[in-house]
Amino acid sequence: MRLGPFDTSEIKVRQGGSGRAAGGLGCGTIVIALIAAVVFGVDPSQTLQMLEGIQQQQSQIGPTSTQTNVTADDLCNASAYANEACAALASLNRTWAPVFARNNLRFEQPELVLYPSGPVATRGCGNASSAAGPFYCPADMGIYLDTTFFDQLARMSGARISGSQGNFARLYVIGHEYGHHIQNITGINQQLRAAQRANPQAANRMQVAMELQADCLAGVWAGKNRDLLEAGDLEAGMMAASSIGDDTLSQGSGRAINPENFTHGSSQQRMEALRRGLESANMAECNVYIQAI
Ligand SMILES: [Zn+2]
C-alpha cells in the first residue's frame, strides 16, 4: 500500500514513557506473530516463545530513560517503520474523519505512542509489556507501538516481513488497532464491556465479535483507499487474516482447538471480516459482528 507523503501536523504522536515490567502479550503481538509465523513459514508456537523471550530480556534490562524534548518529526523520522506507522495514522485520520462528519458523529484522533524497547507506562491502562507489540488503550486513546518490534520481526522472519513485502501485514495491524479506537469513540467498546459484565459466560464470544469488527474496520480503511493498494496487497492481507486465527494458533501450539478459548476468531472468520470491510468500504457493514450483543 503506497501511503504517500504526510505532515506530522495531521497526526497526534508522542514518545511513550518507560514503566515497570508487565506480563502478557497484546493482541497486536498475536496478530503480527502469526503473520510472521504462518505466512513466512515459522512455527507459531516458536514465534510466540521467541516473543516471550524478547519480553523477558527486556524486562531484565528494565526501564530506559525517556527523552522529553523530541518532536513529532523526530519521532516519525526515527526509523523507516516509525515513518510508515506515522504515514498509516495520517491516512487513517484522513479516511475516518470525513466518515464521522458525514454521519454527524464526533471524531477524535487517536494518539500514536512510540516507545523504545522496554516496559511502557500507559496514561490510562497501567504498565504494559514491551513485547505487547501494537495495542490500543481506550482510556487514553493511545495506539502504543514498540518502535523496535517490527525490526525484531524482520530478524525473526529472516527479513521476509521487512520492507515492502511486509508492508500490508504491518499496516493491517495498525488499521486493526485503529478499529479499536473507532469502537471506543463510538461507544461500542463501553457497551461491550457492560454487556460482558452482565453476562460473563458470553464475555469471550463478545470479545471475538469486537476483534472481528476491528478486522473489518481495517478492511474498510483499505477499501476506501483502493487507489493506493498495490498488486499483491489484497492477497497478502487475506493470507495474513487467514493465517492468524485462533484455530491456527491453537494448532501451532499443539493444543486442541477449543472455541470457548478463542478471543480473536478463527482464521476463516478473520479473513471474512477483512474481506467484508475491503469489499464494502462501508463502516456500517462491520456492525454485523456486534448486532447480537
Ligand atoms: Zn485487537
Residues whose N, C-alpha, C, O or C-beta is under 5 A from the ligand:
A	BS01	ZN	C27 E211 A214
